[in-house]
Each structure stands twice: as structure tokens, then as C-alpha cells.
Amino acid sequence: MNEYVIYAIEIILIYLFLIVVYRFVKGSTGDSALRGVAILFTILLLSVYFVADYVGLYRIAKLLEKIVDYLFIGVIVVFQPELRRGLTRLGQNRAFGRLLTRREDVIPRIVASVFRLSRAKTGALIAIERGVGLRNYVERGTELDAVFSAELIDSIFFHGNPLHDGAIIVRGSRVVAAACLFPLTENPDIGKRLGTRHRAGIGLSEETDALVIIVSEETGRVSLAERGELIQDLNREQLERLLRQKLGAETVPAQGGAAIAGQT
């Protein structure tokens, strides 16, 4: 293979690596720094090939190659926080999770907790994260990162708890945050009889693919919001069936329950 083709392949592979790293740090303080590193890499690599092939200064070329090696190590050190966050997101990817581990079945615990709150007529708002990350809402609430349990949910939504006036966010089998605030739906067709809790649940479902469970404080009725639609008056079996359908394989209409698409 022609040596220039090899050079080109090497440069392409290095830039593919830099593109992957850039996706991890995009929008952070390391964004601009990585662009500078990419420019420096380009200059050094072109210098190595030019000095070695055209000028014949092989010792300088070797020195430049060493600098490139150390620059790779420097990139890992400088961008360590961004790379760690990126690898964490990769590890939390749903596709990889299915391949590497069997997901813990938290749905029965969620359903049991919801209807425990329903019987006590304790208002609650529970968002279950799916493909679209809810990090922005987590950061605005109180981060917990605790194992999901009925006792934990009861204590969070207990009226004497300062965290009760807001929503919790569930990721996998863990409650990652409480007292989170969601945007209220601006859909004018939503009935006025729906309160702030229901409007916040619908609002989040309009902006993300999260599933949002709402327990009415007045009636104890359980509803599920998804993509701007609200299914009301769910019983235990209906809610569990819906969660399994929407968090698992295919989504099919639930039997029972009153489906609302922008109206009541």
C-alpha cells in the first residue's frame, strides 16, 4: 500500500477519535480547547510527514512523533471530567444495557408505590426517564440517587417533607432527584379542571419522551402522560400493563382507562 495512503488513513483515524471526544465535550468549557488541540495535531502530523519525507531530518521527525504521543496523553488528562461523563452516558445507554445486564424489574415497585399513594390521596408526580435524558430537570431539583422503594416515595411526598412539592425522576431502578419542576403545558385544549400537577406532567411529556405518572391529591386517581397525551383513571393492572408496553417492547393501546389527547 502506498505510504501516502497509510498517512491519510492514520490522519482520518485520529480525527475520528477527536470527533468522538468532541461529542462528549461539546457545549462544555473544553469545547474550544479541543478545537485548538485538533489544529495542533494537524500541524504536528503534517510536520512529521513533511520533515521525514521531504527534508530528511529523521531525528526531528522522531521528536515530533514523541510530542504527538504525549499530546494524546495530555488530551486524556485535560478532558478527563468530560470523558468520564461521556463514558458514563455510554454505560447508561439502553441498547448496551440490554446486551450487558438484565434490567432490574422496578415496574411492580413503581405500581405498588403509586397505588399506595392513591389510597392515601397523596398527590404525586413521577417521571420515568427513557431515551431523552432529564439531566436539566435533575439539576434544578434535589439530587438523591437512591434505590426506588415504596417507603422512600411515601416519605418524599409526605406533606411535612420539604421535597413533596415537586416531582421525582426515576432512572432505571433509582430515584435520581426530587422536588423537580417541570414546564406546564401550554395546550389551550387541556381542560381547566386539570390542576398544576397534571399540567406539569403533560408539559414534560410534550418536551421529552418520559413517561409521567400523576396521582391526584383530590381524588386519588392515577393518570399517565406520554407525548402530550393523558390516560386517566387507571387501575393497578392497567398501569402495570402500560408501563411494561412502553418501557419494554411495542406500545399498544391499554385496555380501559380514559385516553385524552389534548382534551378532557
C-alpha positions as CSV (number, residue, x, y, z in Angstrom):
1,M,0.0,0.0,0.0
2,N,1.3,3.5,-0.9
3,E,2.8,5.2,2.1
4,Y,0.8,8.3,1.5
5,V,-2.4,6.3,1.6
6,I,-1.2,5.0,5.0
7,Y,-0.6,8.6,6.2
8,A,-4.1,9.6,5.1
9,I,-5.7,6.6,6.9
10,E,-3.8,7.4,10.0
11,I,-4.9,11.1,10.0
12,I,-8.5,10.0,9.3
13,L,-8.5,7.6,12.3
14,I,-7.0,10.2,14.6
15,Y,-9.7,12.7,13.5
16,L,-12.4,10.1,14.0
17,F,-11.1,9.7,17.6
18,L,-11.2,13.5,18.1
19,I,-14.7,13.7,16.7
20,V,-15.9,11.1,19.3
21,V,-14.2,13.0,22.1
22,Y,-15.7,16.3,20.8
23,R,-19.2,14.9,21.0
24,F,-18.5,14.2,24.7
25,V,-17.2,17.7,25.5
26,K,-19.5,19.7,23.1
27,G,-21.1,22.6,25.0
28,S,-18.7,22.3,27.9
29,T,-15.7,24.5,28.8
30,G,-13.5,22.0,26.9
31,D,-15.2,22.7,23.6
32,S,-12.9,25.4,22.4
33,A,-9.8,23.8,23.9
34,L,-10.4,20.6,21.9
35,R,-10.6,22.6,18.6
36,G,-7.2,24.0,19.5
37,V,-5.9,20.6,20.1
38,A,-7.2,19.4,16.7
39,I,-5.4,22.2,15.0
40,L,-2.2,21.5,16.9
41,F,-2.4,17.8,15.9
42,T,-2.8,18.7,12.3
43,I,0.3,20.9,12.3
44,L,2.4,18.3,14.1
45,L,1.3,15.4,11.9
46,L,1.9,17.3,8.7
47,S,5.3,18.5,10.1
48,V,6.3,14.9,10.9
49,Y,5.5,13.6,7.4
50,F,7.0,16.6,5.6
51,V,10.2,16.7,7.7
52,A,10.7,12.9,7.4
53,D,9.9,12.5,3.7
54,Y,11.0,15.8,2.0
55,V,13.7,17.2,4.2
56,G,15.2,14.0,5.6
57,L,15.5,15.3,9.2
58,Y,14.6,12.0,10.8
59,R,15.7,12.8,14.3
60,I,13.4,15.9,14.3
61,A,10.6,13.8,12.9
62,K,11.0,11.3,15.7
63,L,10.9,14.1,18.2
64,L,7.7,15.4,16.7
65,E,6.2,11.9,16.9
66,K,7.0,11.8,20.6
67,I,5.3,15.1,21.1
68,V,2.2,13.7,19.3
69,D,2.3,10.7,21.7
70,Y,2.5,12.9,24.8
71,L,-0.2,15.2,23.3
72,F,-2.6,12.2,23.3
73,I,-1.9,11.6,27.0
74,G,-2.4,15.3,27.6
75,V,-5.8,15.2,26.0
76,I,-6.9,12.3,28.2
77,V,-5.7,14.2,31.3
78,V,-7.1,17.6,30.4
79,F,-10.5,16.3,29.3
80,Q,-10.8,13.6,32.0
81,P,-14.0,15.0,33.5
82,E,-15.8,15.3,30.1
83,L,-14.6,11.8,29.0
84,R,-15.8,10.3,32.3
85,R,-19.2,11.9,31.8
86,G,-19.3,10.6,28.2
87,L,-18.3,7.1,29.2
88,T,-21.0,7.2,32.0
89,R,-23.6,8.1,29.4
90,L,-22.4,5.3,27.2
91,G,-22.7,2.8,30.0
92,Q,-26.2,4.0,30.7
93,N,-27.2,3.6,27.1
94,R,-30.3,1.4,26.9
95,A,-29.1,-0.7,24.0
96,F,-25.8,-1.6,25.8
97,G,-27.7,-2.2,29.0
98,R,-29.8,-4.9,27.3
99,L,-26.6,-6.6,26.0
100,L,-24.6,-6.4,29.2
101,T,-27.0,-6.8,32.0
102,R,-30.5,-7.8,32.7
103,R,-32.5,-4.8,33.7
104,E,-33.9,-5.0,37.2
105,D,-37.7,-5.1,37.1
106,V,-38.7,-2.0,39.0
107,I,-42.2,-1.7,37.5
108,P,-44.0,-3.7,40.3
109,R,-42.4,-1.4,42.9
110,I,-43.5,1.7,41.0
111,V,-47.1,0.4,40.6
112,A,-47.3,-0.6,44.3
113,S,-46.0,2.8,45.4
114,V,-48.3,4.7,43.1
115,F,-51.5,2.9,44.4
116,R,-50.3,3.2,48.0
117,L,-50.2,7.0,47.4
118,S,-53.6,6.8,45.6
119,R,-55.3,5.1,48.5
120,A,-54.0,7.8,50.9
121,K,-54.9,10.5,48.4
122,T,-51.4,11.8,48.4
123,G,-50.6,13.9,45.3
124,A,-47.6,12.7,43.4
125,L,-45.7,13.3,40.2
126,I,-43.3,10.6,39.0
127,A,-41.3,11.0,35.7
128,I,-39.6,7.9,34.3
129,E,-36.7,8.7,32.1
130,R,-36.4,6.9,28.7
131,G,-34.3,7.8,25.7
132,V,-34.2,11.6,26.2
133,G,-32.1,12.5,29.3
134,L,-33.7,14.6,32.0
135,R,-30.5,15.9,33.4
136,N,-31.6,19.6,33.1
137,Y,-34.6,18.9,35.4
138,V,-32.5,16.8,37.8
139,E,-30.0,19.7,38.3
140,R,-32.9,22.0,39.1
141,G,-34.2,19.7,41.8
142,T,-32.6,18.0,44.7
143,E,-30.3,15.1,43.6
144,L,-30.8,11.9,45.5
145,D,-29.6,8.8,43.6
146,A,-31.4,6.3,45.9
147,V,-32.9,2.9,45.2
148,F,-36.6,3.1,44.4
149,S,-38.8,1.9,47.3
150,A,-42.3,2.5,48.5
151,E,-41.1,3.8,51.8
152,L,-38.8,6.3,50.0
153,I,-41.7,7.6,47.8
154,D,-44.0,7.8,50.8
155,S,-41.5,9.9,52.7
156,I,-40.8,12.2,49.7
157,F,-44.5,13.0,49.0
158,F,-45.4,13.2,52.7
159,H,-46.8,16.7,53.3
160,G,-44.4,17.5,56.0
161,N,-41.4,16.8,53.8
162,P,-39.9,19.9,52.1
163,L,-39.4,17.8,48.9
164,H,-43.0,16.9,48.5
165,D,-44.0,19.9,46.4
166,G,-42.5,18.8,43.1
167,A,-41.7,15.7,41.1
168,I,-39.3,12.8,41.3
169,I,-37.3,11.5,38.4
170,V,-36.7,7.8,38.1
171,R,-33.8,6.4,36.0
172,G,-33.7,2.6,35.9
173,S,-34.3,1.4,39.4
174,R,-33.1,4.6,41.1
175,V,-34.7,7.8,42.2
176,V,-32.2,10.3,40.9
177,A,-33.9,13.6,42.1
178,A,-36.8,15.0,43.9
179,A,-38.5,18.4,44.1
180,C,-38.1,18.8,40.4
181,L,-40.1,21.4,38.5
182,F,-41.5,20.7,35.0
183,P,-42.8,23.1,32.4
184,L,-46.6,23.5,32.3
185,T,-48.3,22.6,29.1
186,E,-49.5,25.5,27.0
187,N,-52.0,23.4,25.1
188,P,-55.2,25.5,25.2
189,D,-57.4,22.4,24.7
190,I,-56.4,21.0,28.0
191,G,-59.5,21.1,30.3
192,K,-59.5,23.7,33.1
193,R,-60.4,21.1,35.6
194,L,-56.8,19.7,35.4
195,G,-54.6,21.2,38.1
196,T,-51.0,22.2,38.1
197,R,-49.7,18.7,38.8
198,H,-51.4,17.3,35.7
199,R,-50.3,20.2,33.6
200,A,-46.7,19.8,34.6
201,G,-46.8,16.1,33.8
202,I,-48.3,16.7,30.4
203,G,-45.8,19.6,29.8
204,L,-42.8,17.3,30.4
205,S,-44.2,14.6,28.2
206,E,-44.6,17.2,25.4
207,E,-40.9,18.1,25.6
208,T,-39.4,14.7,26.2
209,D,-40.2,11.0,25.8
210,A,-40.5,10.5,29.5
211,L,-43.5,8.6,31.0
212,V,-45.1,10.7,33.7
213,I,-47.4,9.2,36.4
214,I,-49.7,11.6,38.2
215,V,-51.6,10.9,41.4
216,S,-54.5,13.3,42.1
217,E,-54.5,14.8,45.6
218,E,-58.2,15.5,45.4
219,T,-59.5,12.1,44.1
220,G,-56.5,9.7,44.3
221,R,-57.0,8.9,40.6
222,V,-54.0,7.7,38.7
223,S,-53.1,9.1,35.2
224,L,-50.2,8.5,32.8
225,A,-48.9,11.2,30.4
226,E,-46.9,10.4,27.3
227,R,-46.1,12.7,24.3
228,G,-48.7,15.3,25.4
229,E,-51.5,12.7,25.8
230,L,-53.1,11.8,29.2
231,I,-54.6,8.5,30.1
232,Q,-56.8,8.9,33.2
233,D,-58.5,6.7,35.8
234,L,-56.0,3.8,35.5
235,N,-56.3,0.8,37.9
236,R,-53.3,-1.2,39.1
237,E,-53.4,-3.8,36.2
238,Q,-53.8,-1.1,33.5
239,L,-50.9,1.0,34.8
240,E,-48.6,-2.0,35.0
241,R,-49.6,-3.2,31.5
242,L,-48.9,0.3,30.1
243,L,-45.6,0.6,31.8
244,R,-44.5,-2.8,30.5
245,Q,-45.6,-2.0,27.0
246,K,-44.0,1.5,26.9
247,L,-40.8,0.6,28.7
248,G,-40.4,-2.7,27.0
249,A,-41.2,-3.9,23.5
250,E,-44.0,-2.4,21.5
251,T,-46.6,0.2,22.5
252,V,-50.2,-0.9,22.1
253,P,-53.4,0.8,23.4
254,A,-54.2,0.0,27.0
255,Q,-57.5,-1.7,27.8
256,G,-59.5,0.5,30.0
257,G,-58.7,4.0,31.2
258,A,-59.9,7.2,29.6
259,A,-57.5,8.4,26.9
260,I,-57.2,12.2,26.5
261,A,-55.4,13.8,23.5
262,G,-55.3,17.5,24.4
263,Q,-58.8,17.5,25.8
264,T,-60.8,16.3,28.8
